[in-house]
Amino acid sequence: RSSFYSTIDLLPQLEHYASTLPHQQARSRPSLEVLRKAFDVSFPLLGEKAPARFGWVVGVMVRCMLNIWGVILFLRLSWITSQAGILLTWLIILISVTVTSVTALSISAIATNGRVISGGAYFMISRTLGPEIGGPIGVVFSFANALACALNTVGFAEVARDLMQEFGVVMVDSINDVRIVGVITVTVLLLISLAGMEWESKTQILFFLVLLVSLSNYFVGTFIPPNIEKQAQGIFGYRTEIFLENLTPNWRENEANFFQMFAIFFPSAIGILSGANISGDLKDPATAIPKGTLMAIFWTTISYLMISVTVASCVVRDASGNMTDILTGNLTDGCVGLGCKMGWNFTDCIQQKNCEYGLANNSKVLGQVSGFYYLITAGVFAASLSSALGFLVSAPKVFQCLCKDNLYPYIGFFAKGYGKNDEPLRAYVLCYIIAVAFILIAELNTIAALISNFFLCSYSLINFSCFHASITNSPGWRPSFHYYSKWTALFGAVISVVLMFLFTWWAALITFCIIFFLFGYINYNKPKVNWGSSVQAGTYNMALSYSVSLTGVEDHVKNFRPQCLVLTGPPNQRPALVDFVGSFTKHISLMICGDIIMEPERQTRPQDATDQLVKWMNKRKVRSFYTPFTAESLRTGARYLMQASGLGKLKPNTLVLGFKSNWRESSSESIEDYINTIYDTFDANFCLCILRMMDGLDISDQFDCEGLMKNQGFELDESAENYDHQSPDRDSGKIITAHTYHTLSLVFAADDVSDNSNSDQIKTVFQNTQGKKSIDVYWIADDGGLTLLVPYLITRRKHWRNCKIRVFIVGEEQNMDEGRNEMIALLKRFRLHFSDVIVMTDSEKRPQAKNMTRFVDSVAPFRLHDEQQTGVTDQELRQREPWKISDKEFEAFKQKSERKVRLNEIIRRNSQHTALVLVSLPVPHSDCPSALYMAWLDTLTCGLHCPAVLIRGNQQNVLTFYCQ
């Protein structure tokens, strides 16, 4: 339906928000651009939502109870009770219930914070805590489900073997019979799964009814007076003596203890995830999951407590099963055991420890106590087969979900689905192989202990997911289920980890080692997924909190960091500028890549340009923000960016520009705009860096890289002129020519990367290992120390670590040693490691005539001679053509110009083959014409075949030798 405002503006609909899922496009809601157009447009709506199927009883409660009532209930609960006694067994059950109940509350909160599709615990954890935690638990949880399938299959095989032995059927021996029956059973279950699981939802009610009848049969049997045969097996009905005897523990095996019994019992509680696993198929997940899961936990807990206390009140621990052991008369001399009071002498088997019956020796006690033995067998079959089938189905589904997320290599093969239901047939086969491998162990207790470890790990992470999502206060955390607490969730997470180590500490260590390894792999590779995890919310909270706390801290020179606003334009267009700044800001300080977009370009710029450029920086591993800004000119955009970029103390204090190599061919207004940007930088009390590369910074002409975007705000740099003829002598000119070719291959060499999608990644000189080259610093003016700090930070990088820093200072020949010693002492007090200090004593000499002539020729197009300005005052000229150089101004600044030319001669003489040159930037005078100042910058750095940086601090200290 259309809204009240217009025919194409639609009312809020559920379908509009389905597009927030990955790999789906928003087709139903019109964009702002479309709404602003005058004509009407029709939009296709998304398909109808899939109908829900199950309510809370069938979909959650029955499903959970079927998985909780498993082989442990029928085959191991009586044995655990005989070992631990009634009191400790109840404690085991209640602790398990505490863990599962707290986890159920956390599951309910997570599962009702948006629809959960297939994937179970993996899907919930990964979408809450992110892929780093979700990936490892997906692997562990899939494996745990495969083990649970093996556990229930072995339980079924044990009962089937005992049933065959009663009829005298033995295939090989007792152990191998379990293996054979187990493998055959899981193969049949696999075939059923591959054929289709439509019947599962229909038959689970039948399984449930069979279990109810089986349990009722047991409770009725406890009230039936036992016959002689049952008494010989240690079954005497309800007796106070038996209850009191079985109240306390009686550990039989050498390694038997409370936590071993706990580890064996705990897999009976792993079925609480069954309802949440099918959240997408429930009518109302927000109601069904909490209600169904908690009700299942309640009723199964009651059943476990009642069965443990009733069987321990009716059956003695040891019995021979031999009806001739009945006592005649009152002869109890030498009789051992509780059976003596009941009229039975089980002394021989007790002393020889070969009793085959009784609570401690026979796993079929529940069937023997019950009214009809084979109903209990039917219950075991129903419980084990339904649980095994459920886990055999859920394990491949979880693993398929993990494989589709493509978090790990080489598992995508198992992501493929078949048929209309996208059945993971390949994952079914993998789960089958794992299950068969553990079925061959044929030891129920061993498998149960391993499963406890894996599921406790899953429960711990589920609870931690709920706690973390709650504590981050993310606006997206809005679960429909409100009856949970972040502190109970934290308690559940901690107690689960504690129990893991108390059960089997070595298995817990192995599990955590596996998880940490898988976590490290994902954290290193950083998969390109965004699930809106609570980790992202937590990172935001930390960043916001620390940023706000920084605002109350005054700046201190010891904590000064060069926080750079880099006018890169599109960063992939000037990678050398990005890499240069990144070499001294990465992991140290703030870097913002500013892209000033002119109005004409704004219309043609792709809508996803920002996303492309951010991806380019992430692929290049550049730690920088990207800020596009629309402005009329470079100066306007730079001025606004310097004022508005950053947050609190995380604001730039240094502007970084690329050198305008093509200034001679540029328009006069463009030169004025560039120089005024420098003026504004100093007016804003910013530091300034200008980088010049021998081949220019813009690579769009050198390489036809897909994805490079042009920016008219940054004119294309032309290659620097060949300054061979500027060399002081012919020999050095030959060296420069050869070096030029060599450096060309270093500055823009294709990046050798394995990923073909990295074709737009151009390797620059700042990414190459520099070896033992030198970094030359021409500290001509005291700017506060930034000129020294930047090269020091650069040498902390791996590629520049072996470079030696040489400092050049201006001095007089007669005081050269004194000046050098003073500078060395200053650098030592700054704790800056420089290899050498060189005093330039010939800086006051006049430059060579040919070099001075070349400078005069370079500014000639911008000269305004006296005969051209008759009748025009200097003030009027300055307002009309501020970039022009009058004869008066040229003469006034002639000495300064000569010094710049002379300094360039010294730099070219000393630093021709260095890795990097840094020169103090001259501060522009307010009355200096723009073209003249631009010529100074050009002259200072011309003829060099390495990167050159013109740098100037804001005259405030960035270095100190005091400790406070």
N, C-alpha and C positions, 0 to 999 in steps of 0.2 A: 504493500500500500504506500501511496505517496504521502508525504508529510503535509502539514498545514501550509508550509512556506512555498513549495513549488511542486511541479508534477514529477520531477526527476529526483528530488530530495526525498529519500525513503525513510519510513519509520524504523525505529530500532528493531532488529530481528536477530534471532539466535544464529541464523546462517551466516550473518555478516562476520561473526567472530570465529567461525571455524577456519577462516583463512589464516589465523595466527599459527596454525600447525605448520611444521616444515613441509616444503615441497607442494604447498598449495597456494593458489593465487587468489587475490581478492577480486572477484568478478561481480559481486552483487552491489557493493556500495560505490556510488560515483565519487570521483576524486574532486578536490577543491577546484581544480582547473576546469573540469567539466561543468561543475555547478555554476561557475562564473560565466560560462558561455550563454549566449542568448537563446539557442535553439534547444529543443527537447531531444533527449537521447534515451533509448530503451536499453536496459541491461538484463542479461540472462541471470536468473537466480540460480543459486547452487541447488544441487539435488536434494531430495528429501532426506532427512536424517534417518538413520537405521533404527528400526523399531526395537525397543527393549523387550526382553523376554521373561526374566525371572524376578520373582519377588524375594523377600528376605528369608522365607522359610526354605523353599527349595533351592534358591540360588546361593544362599550363604550358610544358613544354620545346618541344614542337612548335609551339605557338601563338606563343611568343616568337621561335623561330627563323624562323618564317614572316614575322614582322614585321621582324626584324633583316635577313634576307636580302631586301632590297628593290631598288628601281631603282638606288640608289647603287652597289650591288655590281656590277651588270652594265653600267651606263652611265657611271659616273663614277670608279670606283676606278682604272681603267687611266690615265685622264686625270690624276687627282690624283697618281698615281705618276710620271708623266712630268714633271709640274711640280715636285713636291717631292723626287723621288728616292726610292730605296728606304729609305734611313735615316730621312729625315724622315717618310715615309709610315708606317713602322713606329712612329715616335714618336707620330704622330697617332693611330694605332690603339691604342697602349698607353695613352696618356693618356685616350682615350675609354673604354677598358676599365676604367681605374682609376676614372673617375667613375661609370661604370655599375655596376661591381662594388660600390663603396662604397654607391651608392644602392640596389643590390639587397639588400645586407645591411640597410640601414635599412628598405626596403620589407618585407623578411621579418620584421623585428622588429615593425613597426607592424601588418602584416597578420595576424600571429599573436597580437596582443594583443586578441583578440576577433574574431568573424567580420565581415568586410568585405563589405557588399552592393554593389549597383551604384553607380557613381560614381567608381571608380578613385582617382586621386591626390586629386581633390577631396574625396571622402569621407574618405580617410585623414587628410589635412591638416586639414580642418575639424573632425573629431572629436578630433584630437590637439591642435591649436593654437587651436581655437575658431573661431567664425564670422568674426571680424575678419580673420584670415589666410585661412581656408578660402574665404570668399566671393570675394575677388579672384582667388585661384588657380583657383577653379572656372570663372570667366569666361575666364581666360587659357588654362586647360587645354582647355576645350571648343573655343575658337577654334583652339588648336594642333592638336587632333585633326582639325578641319575642314581646316586647311592640309595636314596629313599626307595626308589623303584626296586633296586636289588634287595634292600632290607625286607620289604614286604613280600617279595617273591621267594626269598629264602624262608621266611616264616611260613608261607603257604607250602613250600616244598617239605619242610620239617613235618608239618601235620600230615601231608599226603604220604610221606615215607612211613610215619607211624601207623597210618591207616592201612597201608599195604602190608606192613609187618604183622598186623593183627590177623590178616588173612593169609599170612605165610608167603607173601610175595617179596622177594629180595632180588634186586637186579645185580648189584656188585657187593656193596657193603653200605653201612649206614651213612657215611660221609659222601661217598660217590653217588649214592641214590639221591641225596639232596641236590647235588650238582646237576645230575641228569634231569630230575624233575624241574629244577629251577630254570635250566636253560630251555627246556621244552616249553615251560609256562611263559617265560618272557618272550619266546619266539612267537607263540600264539597271540600274546598281547600286542606284539609289534604288528603282526598281520592284521589284527583288528583295528589298530590305530591307522595303518596305511589304507585300510579299506574305507575308513570313515568313522567318525565318532558321533554320528547323529543319535545313536541309540543310548549313548552314555547318560544324557540328561533324563531319558525316560526310564532307564534301569536303576538309577541311583535310589529312587524311592523303593524299588524292590529290595535292593541291598540294605537299605535302611530298615525296612520292615523285618527282614531276616535277622538283622542285628538286634532289633528290639525283642523279637521272639526268643532269640538265643539268650539274651541277658535275663529276660523274664524267666526262662527255663532254669537258669542258674539260681536265681533268688528263690524260686519255688523249691528247687532241689535241696537248698540248705535247711528247709524245714521238714523234709521227709526223713523219717527215722532211718538210719543206715542199716543195711543188712550185714550179714557176716562177711561177705566178700568186701564190702566197702570198709568195714572196720579193720580188716586185714591190711587194707591200703592206707590206714591212718585216718579215716574219716569217721568221726564220732558225733557229728551234729554239734549244736551249740553247747559248749562246756566252759564254765568259768575258769577251770584249771588250764585249759588249752589257751584261752584268751590271755590269761596272766603270763603263761610261759612264753607266748609269742609276742608279748608286749615289748620286750627288750631285744637288742640285736644278738645274733649268734653267727659271727663270721666264720665261714667254713674254709674258704680257699685262702692260700697264703697272702695273696695280694688283694683280697676283698676288703673294701672299705666303703665308707659313706659316699665318697665322690665317685667311686667306680659304679656303685649302684645308681647314683644320680645320672651318670653319663649314659648308662644303659636305658634308664627310664625316659630320659628327656625326649628322645625321638617320638614318643607318643604325643608330644605337644606341638609337633611341627606342622600340624594341619591347619593352623589358624590363618594362613595366608591364602587358603583355597578360595574364599569368597572374594577377597580383594583382587585375585588374579583374573576374575571375569567381571570386573567392574563395568566394562563397556557393554555387557549383556544384561545388566540389571535394570529393572524399571526405575528404581530410585536409589542410586548408590549412596546418597547422603544418609538415607535411613537404613537401607538394607545392610550395609557393611558393619556399622557399629552394632546395630541391634542383633543381627544374625551371628556375628563373631562372638560377641559377649555372651549371648544365650548359649551358643555351642560350648564355650569354655565353662559356663556355669553347670550345665547338665552333665557334661563329660567329667567335670571335677567331682560332682556328687557321685557319679557311677564309680569312678576310680577309688574314692574314699570308701564307699560302701563295699565294694568288692574286696578291697584289701583287708578291711576289718572283719568281714563275714567269713572269708576263707581262712583267716588266721584264728577265728574263733571255733572253727569246725574241724580243722585238720592239724595233726601233730607234725612235727618236722621230719621224723624218720619212721618208716614202716617197711616191713619186709614184703608184704603182699601174700605171705604164706599163711593160709588159714589154720595150719597146725600149730601156730605160735600162740594160740589162745591159752590163757592160764586156766587151770582147773583148780577149783577150790580157792583157798587163800594163800597159796604158795607163791610168795613174792621175793623169797631169798635170792640174792644175786641178780635180781631183775634191774635193768638200767633203762631210764627213759620215762617219759610221761605216759607211755602206753601201759606201764605197770598198773597205774591207777585206773585204767580203763579195762583191765582184764586181759591185756595182751603183753607178750614177752618178745620185744624186738631187740633184745640185748645183743644177740650174735651179729646181726647186720650193723648195729650201731658201733660195736667195738671194732668190727672189721671194716667199717666205713664203706660198705657195699650195698646199703639199702637202696632199693629201686623205686620205692614209693614214699609218699609223704611230701610235705610242703617244700622241703629243701632239695628234693631229688627228682621229682616228676613234674614236667612242664604241662601235663594233661590234667592237673588237679581240678581245674574249673569244670572240665567235662565229666570227671568222675563224681564231683559233688552234685552236679546238675541232675534234674529229673530225667532227662533223656540225653544220653551222651552225644549222639550224632547231631543234635541241634547245635551244640557248642562247636562241633566240627564245621557245620554249615556256617556258623557265625564267623569262625576263623577264615573260612574260604571267602565269605562276603567281604569281611574287613580287609583281608590281605589283597584280594584281587582288585577291589575297588580302589584301594590306596595305590597299589602298584600301577594300575592303569592310569589313575589320575596323575601320578608323578611322571610316568612315561610320556604322557601328553604334555605336561607343563614344562618339563626340562627342555625339549626341543623348541617349544614356543619362546621360552626365555632366551635360549641361545640364538634363535633366529632373530629376535629383536636386537640382541647385542651385535650380531653380524651385520644387520642392516644399518646400524649406526656407524659401522666401518671404523671402529676405534682401534682395532688391532689388525696387523697384516695377516694375510693367508687364511683368514676365516670367512672371507666374503663368499667362498664356495658354498657354505651352509646357509646363506641368506635366501637362496632361491626358494620360492614357494610354488606349489602346483595346485591346479584346480581353482574353483571359485572361492574356496575358503583359504587360499594361499597356504596350503599345508606344507610344513617344512620336512619333506620326505628325507632329504639328505641328513638333516639334524636328527630325525628319528633313528636312522641307521647308526649314527655316531653314539647317540644315547644308548642304543641297544648294545653296542660293543662295550661301552663302559659298564653297563649293568651286568653283562655276562662275565666280564673280568672280575667283578666283585662277588658275583654269585658263586664263582669257582672257589672263593675263600671258604664258603659254606659255614661260616661262623657268625651267627647272628649277633653275639655280644660285641665282637670286634667291629663289625659294620656299624652297629648302633653307636658305639663310642665315637667313630669318625664323623658320623652324621651329626651328632650333638655338637661337635666342634664347629662344623661349617654353618649350621643353622643358628647357633649362638652368635657367630660372627655377623650373619645377616640381621639378626634381631638387634644386635648392638648398633649397627649402622642405620637401621630403620629408626630406632629411638633417637640416635644422634641427629639424623636428618630432621626429625620433628623438632628437636631442641634447637638446632641451628637455624631452621627456618623461622622459629618463633622469636629467637633472641635478636635476629637481624632487623625485625620490625619492617620487613618489606611490605609495601602496599599490596603486592601480589599474593601475599599469604593471607587468604581469607577462607579457611576451611569451614564447611557447613556444620561440622561436628565440633561442638564447643566444650565437651566434657573431657578435656585433657589439660595437662599442665606441662610446661616446658621442664619443670624440675623433676617431675615423675619420669618424663622421657629421658632426662639426663641420668637419673637413677637407674632406669632400665638399661641404658647403654653401658654404664659402669659395671653393674652387676653381671651383665652378660659377658663382658671381658674377663671379669674375675672368675666366673664359673668356667670359662674356657680353660684358663690356666690351672684351676683346681681339678678339672676332669682329667685332661691329658696335656700337661704343659708342653711336651715336645711337639704334639700335633698343633697346639695353639701357636707355638713359635714358627712352625713351618707355614701355617696359614697366614700369619702376619708377614712373614718374609715374602710369600707369594704375592700378597696384596700390595706390599710396599714396592716390589719389583714392577708389578703391573701398573701401579700408581705412578712410579717414576717414568715408565715408558710413555704413558699418556701425557704426563706433565712436561716431558721433554719435547714430544712431537706436537703438542697443542693442536688437537683436531679442530677443524673449522665447524664447530657446532655451538649453538647458542640456545640453551634450554631455559634461560631465565632462572638459573640456580640460586640457592641461598648463599653460595660462596661469592657470587657476584654481588649480591646484596650486602654481604659482610665486608667485602672489599670496599664497597662504596661507603659503608658506615665508618670504617677505619679511616679511609681517606678524608672523609668529611670531618670526622672528629679531630684528626691530627691537623688538618688545615685550619680549623677554627682555633685550636689550641695554639697554633703558631702565631696567630694574630696578636696574642697577648705578650709575645716575647719580642723584646727589642733587638734590632739588628746588632751583630757584633762582627768585628773584622775577622775574627778567627773562623767564623762560620760563613764567610762570604763564598758564594758560588756564582760562577758566570751563567746566569739564567738567560738563555738566548732566544730572541725573536728573530727568526731567519726568514728573510724575504726571498723565498725560493721560487715563487710562482708554483706551478704544479711540481711537486718534489721530484717526480721521475724525469722531469726535463732538465734538472740540474743536480744530478746525483753527487757530483764532487763537492758541491756546497753543503749538501746534506751530510755526506760522510765526514767532511772536515769538522763541522760543528759536533757531530756525533762522537768524534774521536776524543773530545775533551768534556762532553756532557753526559755520555752514557753511564748510567748507574751513579752519577754524581750530581747532576743538576737538571734543571728544567730546559726543555727544548720545544719550541713552537715553530712549526713551518707555516709561515703566513703566505697566503695566495691572494693577491689583490687582483680582483676581476673587474675589468672595464665594462661599462654599460653595454657596448655593442656585443661583447663576447658572452654576456650573460644569457642572451637569447639563444645562442647556438650551443651552449655548454650542455653536455649530457646530464640527465637528472641523477644518474648514479656516479657522477664524476668523483664526488667526495668519497664514496665507498671504494671505488677503484684505487684512489690514491692512498687511502688508509691501508688497503690490502697490500699495495705495493710496498709501503713502509714496513708493514708487519712481516712480509716475505723477506725484506732486506734486513730485518731485525733491528730496525731503527726505533729507538725509544723516544718518540716525539709525538706531540699533538699536531693535528692539522687544522688550520683555521682559514677557511675561505672568507673573503670580505669584498663586497662590491663597493667600488668608489670611482670617482671621476678621473683620478690621476694617481700616480704612484705616491706622491707626497701626501695627498689626502688620506689614502688608505693606510700608509705607514703611520701617519700621525694618530689616526683613530685606533689602529692596532696597538700602538704603544700605550695608549691611554686605557683601552678596554680589555686587552688580553690578560690572562692570568686570573688568579683568585687569591686574595689575601696576601700572604707572604710568598705565594707561588706566582710571582709576577716577574716578567722579564726585566732585566737591568742592562742587557747588552743587545744592541741591534747588529745583525750580521747581513751584509750586502754582498752581492757579486759585483766585480769591477765592470764598469761600462766600457768594454773594449772598443766598441764601435762609436765612440762619442764624436769622432771627427765627422762621421757621415750622418749623425743624428741631427734632428731638428734642434734649433736653439732652445725651443720651449722644453724639449726633452732633457737637455743638459741642465737647464735651470731647475726643472723638477727634481732631477737626481741630486743636485747640489743642495737644494732646499731641504731635501730629506735628511741630508747630513746635518744641516743647520738645526732642523727640528730635533734631531737625535740629541745633540748637545744641549739644546734648550730644555729638553725633557730630563736632563741629567742622566742620560743613558751612556754607557760605554759603546764603542763602535769598532767593528771589524769589517774590513773589506778584503775579500779573497779574489786573487787574480791567478788564473791558470794560463799556461802558455798557449793553449788551444781554445781558450774560452770555456765558459761553463755550460753553455747550452749544447745538448747532444742531439737535438732533433735534426740537425743538418748532417751530422756525421753518421747517424744510424737511423734507419727506417724502422723504428721499434713500434710494434703494435701497442696501443694503449697510451702512447705519449700524447699529452694535451698541450696545446699552445696557449700562451697567455700574452695578450697584447700589452699588459702592464709591464712586462719585462721584455724589452726588445732583445732580439736574438744577438748573441755575442758572435763576433767574427773572430777568426783565428788571429792571434797576435802576429804582428809583422815579423819577418825574419831579420833579426838584428845582427846578422853576421858582420855586416860592414861597420857596425858600431864597436866592434871589439878593438881594444887598444892596439892589437897587432894582428898580422895575418895568420900566425900559427894558432892563436887562440880562436880565431874565426873558424878554422878547420875543425877544431875540437867541438865548437858549438854546433856546427852543421851535423856532425856525426851524433852528437848528444841529442839534437832535436829529433832525429829519426827514432832514436832509442826511447826517448821519453814519450813520444807519440804512442808507441806500443804499450807503454805502461799506464798512461793516463786513462785511455779508453780501451781496455782489453776485454774481450767477451768473457763473461763470467762462466767458468766451467762448473755447471751445476747439473745434477742428474735429472731434475724435473724440467721437462720441456716447456712447461708453463712459465718458467722464469726467463723467457726470452727478452723481457723488457728490463732485466736486471743487468746493468752495465757496471763492470768492475772498474773502480777508479784507483788512482795512485794512493789514496788514503787507506785502501784495503790491502795493499801490498806490504810485505815485510821489508823494512827499510835497511835491515842489516846494521852496519856500523857507520852509516852516514852521519852527518852532523846537521843540527838545527841551529841556524844562525839568527841571533836576536840583536837587532840594532836598536839599542835602548838610547835613543837620542834625547828624549824628553821624559822627565819624571811624571808619569801619569797616575801614580798610586800603586803601581806594581802589576797591573793586569798584563802588561807586555811580558813579564817574567812568569806569571802564574799560568798562562795558557800553554806555553811550551812545556812547562813542568807537568801539567795534567796530561798532555799528549804523550809524553814519554812513559806514562803509567800503563799505556796500552801495549798489548802483546806485539803488534807489528812495529812499534816505535821504541820498544824497551831498550834496545842496544844502541840507540842513537845518542851521540854526544852533543851537548848544548854549548855553543860558544856565544859569549856576550861581547858585543862591540860597543864601546863607549867613546865619546869625544873627549880629547884631552890635548894638552900641550906637550911638546917633546921634552922640554926641560923638567916637567913634573910627571912624566909618563909612569915611572915606577911607583910614585906615591899615589897617583890616581888609580892605578891598577890594584895596588894593595888595599886601598880603601874600598874599592868595589868588591874585591874578594872577601874582605871582612864583612861587608854588608850582606853578601849572598850567603855566607856561612851562618850569619845570625838569623837569616830567613830560613835556614835549613833547606835551601835549594841546592841540588847537586848539579853544578855546572863544571864542565871539563876545563874551560879556559876563559880568560878575560883578555880581550885585545883592545888596546887603546889606539884610536885612529888619530894620529897626530898631523895628518896632511889634509884634514877636512876643510881647512880654511884656504887651501890653494884654489886658484881659479881653474875652472874646468877646461878641458881641451876645446879649442876653437871649433872643431867640426861638430862636437856634441852640442855646444852652445848654439851653433848655427842651426842644427837640426831642431832644437827646441824652439828657436825663433820662427822657423818655418812651420812648425806644427801649430802655432797659435796665430799665424798670419791671417788665416781666413776669418778670425774673430777680432782682428785689430780694427780700430776706428781711428784713423789718423786725424791730425788737427785740421787739415783742409776739408775734412768731411763733417766737422761739427761746428762750423762757424755759426754763431748766433745761438748756440745751444749750450745751456749751462750743464755742469757735471750732474747736478741733481735731476734735471730733466732727462738727461741721457740715462742715468741710472734707473729711473722709473720706466722709461720707454724700452730700453734694451739692456737689462741688467747683466746679460752675459757678455756684452761687448767690452773690449779692452781699449781704453783710450791711451794715447801716447804718454800722458801724464801718469796714469796708473801703471803702465808698463815700466816706466822709469823708476817709479816709487818702489815697485816690487822686484826690480832687477836683481838686487843683491840676494834676495830670497830665492829667486829663480836659479841663480848661479849655484847657490848652495844645494839645491835639489839635484841639479845636473851633476855636480861634483860628488854628491853622496851616491848617486846611481853608479858613477864610475867606480867608486870604492866597492860598492856591493857586487858589481859584476866582476871585479877583480878578485874578490875573496870568496864569493859564494856561488860561483857558477855551477858547481856540481853537488850542491848540498841537497838534502831531502826537503827542507822547508826554510823559508826566509820570513822573518817577522821584522817589520820596520815601524817605528813610531809614526803615527799619522799626524801630519801637521794640522793644527787647529785652524779652521778658516776664519779669516778676519771679516768683519761685517762689510768692509769697504772693498773686499777683494772680488773682482769679477768672476762669475761662475766658470767661464771658459779657461781663465788663467789657473784657477784652483784645480780644475779637472786636468789641465796640462801638467801641473805639479805631481798629482797622483800618478798620472801616466808615466812621467819621467822617472819617478822614484823606483818603479817596478819594471820598467821596460828592459828587454834584452835578457831576461832570466829564463832558464829552462827548467825551473822547478816551481811549485806553488809559492806564491808570495802573498803575505798578509800585511795589510796596513791596519794597525791596531792602535787604539787610544782608550785609556780609561777615563773616568769622569773626574779625575784629579782628587779622588777620595781613596784612602788607603784600602787595599785589598790584601795586604800582607802585613804581618806584625811579628816582632821577635819577643813580645811579652807573652806570658802564660795566662794573663787575665785582662 
